[in-house]
Amino acid sequence: MTVDTGLTSRKAWLTAEFVALFFGLIGLYAVLLRGAGPLPFLLVITVAIVIYLRRTGFDRRRFWRADALAPALPGILALWAVAAVVLAAAVALARPGFLFDLPRERPLIWVLVLVFYPLVSVYPQELLFRAFLFHRYAPIFGDGPRMIAASAIAFGFAHFTVGNWISVLLSVAAGALFATRYQRTHSLLSTSVEHALYGILVFTVGLGDFFYHGAAAS
């Protein structure tokens, strides 16, 4: 009975903590700091997460696991190619003036996105929404569909800070994809490569204004 009570209490605590961290704090950020860039906060969180994971039995191979990328890459690229065609066609039909606007009008900014976005944004996000979330909240979500759903919903809600629902809905779908990839590969490199490909695609085809945090303040 004592063991059951302790387990129940731990699950209740972790559930409350999950809601507070991924919905309460992010909701406050969206209300109080709307339009402010999240990168400084994300980088501080990244350091804290790495320290936490290294001290709590996390399999350190998952921080990278380069050997998992090659087997996953054909599937990643095939699905990405389909998404690229669909998104480009959607932008061409719905907002033709925005199609490839960033590489056309601000090529230097576009190149900087290609170089720095995976390093300073993608990998920290994958640490938070995949490695940390999967490791910390396994007692309440397990490692199957419920965990994938929790990761996807938390990832989608985080994009509420941008100030539009298109980014939230697309991020929920992307979050489910990235969480599934992490579940299968246990490799942050694989999920980061996939995440970077879709992020760069969004900024390239003309949907970047739905995801750029500075746009929320304009």
BAZA-62640 format. One record per residue (C-alpha): residue in one letter; x, y, z; residue number from 1. Coordinates in steps of 0.001 Angstrom, whole numbers. Layout:
REM BAZA-62640
A; X; Y; Z; NUM
...
This chain:
REM BAZA-62640
M; 0; 0; 0; 1
T; 2848; 2370; 851; 2
V; 4551; 1661; -2484; 3
D; 1291; 2233; -4373; 4
T; 646; 5443; -2485; 5
G; 4156; 6702; -3184; 6
L; 3855; 5873; -6880; 7
T; 482; 7589; -7103; 8
S; 1840; 10676; -5366; 9
R; 4849; 10787; -7685; 10
K; 2628; 10525; -10768; 11
A; 370; 13277; -9441; 12
W; 3384; 15506; -8796; 13
L; 4872; 14841; -12236; 14
T; 1517; 15543; -13893; 15
A; 1188; 18868; -12105; 16
E; 4810; 19701; -12923; 17
F; 4325; 18847; -16608; 18
V; 1260; 21087; -16871; 19
A; 2989; 23914; -14998; 20
L; 6193; 23801; -17049; 21
F; 4860; 23203; -20540; 22
F; 1568; 25083; -20334; 23
G; 1629; 27392; -17312; 24
L; 5047; 28956; -17844; 25
I; 4697; 29061; -21607; 26
G; 1255; 30621; -21250; 27
L; 2691; 33304; -18966; 28
Y; 5499; 33912; -21442; 29
A; 2974; 34342; -24262; 30
V; 978; 36862; -22230; 31
L; 3755; 38825; -20544; 32
L; 6575; 38617; -23090; 33
R; 4716; 38270; -26361; 34
G; 6988; 39197; -29255; 35
A; 10190; 38700; -27272; 36
G; 12640; 36254; -28798; 37
P; 12822; 32979; -26835; 38
L; 16410; 32044; -27696; 39
P; 18081; 33423; -24539; 40
F; 15592; 31543; -22362; 41
L; 15914; 28417; -24495; 42
L; 19694; 28389; -24219; 43
V; 19577; 28749; -20429; 44
I; 17031; 25936; -20262; 45
T; 19310; 23820; -22471; 46
V; 22185; 24079; -20008; 47
A; 19900; 23144; -17113; 48
I; 18481; 20166; -19029; 49
V; 21902; 18805; -19955; 50
I; 23015; 19003; -16321; 51
Y; 19805; 17322; -15160; 52
L; 19967; 14506; -17710; 53
R; 23615; 13772; -17002; 54
R; 22830; 13414; -13303; 55
T; 19680; 11273; -13542; 56
G; 20630; 8147; -15449; 57
F; 19894; 9390; -18957; 58
D; 21589; 7299; -21658; 59
R; 24199; 9800; -22845; 60
R; 24425; 8142; -26252; 61
R; 21031; 9645; -27017; 62
F; 22512; 13148; -27015; 63
W; 23825; 12316; -30489; 64
R; 23788; 8668; -31719; 65
A; 25112; 9388; -35205; 66
D; 24813; 5707; -36141; 67
A; 21013; 6015; -36073; 68
L; 20871; 8759; -38706; 69
A; 21872; 6809; -41822; 70
P; 19116; 4148; -41525; 71
A; 16501; 6822; -40797; 72
L; 17596; 9333; -43451; 73
P; 15843; 7839; -46517; 74
G; 12479; 7907; -44743; 75
I; 13130; 11392; -43387; 76
L; 13992; 12767; -46838; 77
A; 11119; 11019; -48618; 78
L; 8515; 12422; -46256; 79
W; 10170; 15839; -46298; 80
A; 10081; 15930; -50113; 81
V; 6332; 15302; -50085; 82
A; 5839; 18006; -47455; 83
A; 7964; 20432; -49487; 84
V; 5765; 20005; -52553; 85
V; 2558; 20314; -50536; 86
L; 3650; 23416; -48615; 87
A; 5067; 25152; -51675; 88
A; 1854; 24486; -53577; 89
A; -240; 25741; -50656; 90
V; 1746; 28986; -50431; 91
A; 1599; 29442; -54226; 92
L; -2181; 29154; -54115; 93
A; -2999; 30948; -50863; 94
R; -332; 33671; -50675; 95
P; 1658; 33754; -53932; 96
G; 3431; 36991; -53029; 97
F; 5158; 35208; -50138; 98
L; 6428; 32201; -52112; 99
F; 10209; 31947; -51535; 100
D; 10169; 35534; -50256; 101
L; 13053; 35096; -47804; 102
P; 15646; 33688; -50253; 103
R; 14459; 36117; -52942; 104
E; 14358; 39320; -50924; 105
R; 16785; 38669; -48034; 106
P; 19218; 35992; -49178; 107
L; 21790; 36795; -46484; 108
I; 19212; 36328; -43717; 109
W; 18129; 33097; -45386; 110
V; 21711; 31790; -45378; 111
L; 22064; 32718; -41712; 112
V; 18893; 30766; -40976; 113
L; 20314; 27752; -42796; 114
V; 23496; 27890; -40718; 115
F; 22407; 28946; -37239; 116
Y; 18799; 27773; -36899; 117
P; 19732; 24080; -36418; 118
L; 22387; 24948; -33831; 119
V; 20788; 27570; -31618; 120
S; 17120; 26648; -31952; 121
V; 16518; 23110; -33199; 122
Y; 18832; 21082; -30976; 123
P; 17805; 22923; -27779; 124
Q; 14146; 22344; -28626; 125
E; 14775; 18652; -29188; 126
L; 16554; 18429; -25843; 127
L; 13525; 19954; -24135; 128
F; 10578; 18411; -25966; 129
R; 12055; 15009; -26688; 130
A; 15006; 14022; -24454; 131
F; 13893; 15763; -21251; 132
L; 10179; 15168; -21692; 133
F; 10589; 11483; -22568; 134
H; 13019; 10918; -19695; 135
R; 11312; 12931; -16975; 136
Y; 7679; 12055; -17647; 137
A; 7891; 8385; -18610; 138
P; 6232; 7417; -15286; 139
I; 2991; 9139; -16352; 140
F; 3031; 8786; -20150; 141
G; 5005; 5580; -20733; 142
D; 7014; 5372; -23945; 143
G; 4251; 4780; -26486; 144
P; 1424; 6787; -28081; 145
R; 615; 8781; -24947; 146
M; 4190; 10047; -24737; 147
I; 4173; 10977; -28418; 148
A; 889; 12850; -27927; 149
A; 2195; 14653; -24833; 150
S; 5366; 15698; -26647; 151
A; 3462; 16846; -29726; 152
I; 883; 18861; -27788; 153
A; 3523; 20501; -25584; 154
F; 5608; 21348; -28655; 155
G; 2586; 22774; -30438; 156
F; 1486; 24853; -27470; 157
A; 4978; 26329; -27166; 158
H; 4409; 27946; -30572; 159
F; 1391; 29754; -29137; 160
T; 3978; 32348; -28105; 161
V; 4229; 33384; -31758; 162
G; 630; 34593; -31660; 163
N; -1219; 32531; -34293; 164
W; -2950; 29167; -34487; 165
I; -1421; 28105; -37791; 166
S; 1961; 27729; -36136; 167
V; 370; 25785; -33272; 168
L; -1459; 23315; -35522; 169
L; 1509; 22737; -37814; 170
S; 3780; 22339; -34805; 171
V; 1530; 19714; -33214; 172
A; 1761; 17659; -36415; 173
A; 5518; 18207; -36640; 174
G; 5921; 17433; -32942; 175
A; 4211; 14082; -33399; 176
L; 6581; 13298; -36255; 177
F; 9690; 14282; -34299; 178
A; 8544; 12437; -31176; 179
T; 7922; 9289; -33202; 180
R; 11366; 9620; -34753; 181
Y; 12963; 9976; -31322; 182
Q; 11010; 7011; -29989; 183
R; 12287; 4857; -32854; 184
T; 15902; 6045; -33014; 185
H; 16715; 7295; -29491; 186
S; 18877; 9805; -31350; 187
L; 18715; 13569; -30889; 188
L; 20837; 13953; -34007; 189
S; 18194; 12206; -36133; 190
T; 15323; 14228; -34717; 191
S; 17312; 17450; -34971; 192
V; 18133; 16833; -38640; 193
E; 14459; 16181; -39377; 194
H; 13350; 19196; -37349; 195
A; 15906; 21422; -39089; 196
L; 14766; 20292; -42533; 197
Y; 11149; 21230; -41804; 198
G; 12058; 24492; -40115; 199
I; 14231; 25560; -43035; 200
L; 11458; 24508; -45417; 201
V; 8937; 26705; -43619; 202
F; 11224; 29741; -43773; 203
T; 12124; 29055; -47401; 204
V; 8699; 28550; -48974; 205
G; 7140; 31643; -47407; 206
L; 5623; 30610; -44076; 207
G; 8316; 32048; -41849; 208
D; 6149; 34914; -40639; 209
F; 3892; 32376; -38908; 210
F; 6834; 31076; -36867; 211
Y; 9094; 34086; -36394; 212
H; 8613; 35391; -32850; 213
G; 9333; 38965; -33817; 214
A; 6320; 38909; -36119; 215
A; 3995; 38643; -33137; 216
A; 4970; 42118; -32050; 217
S; 4359; 43719; -35414; 218
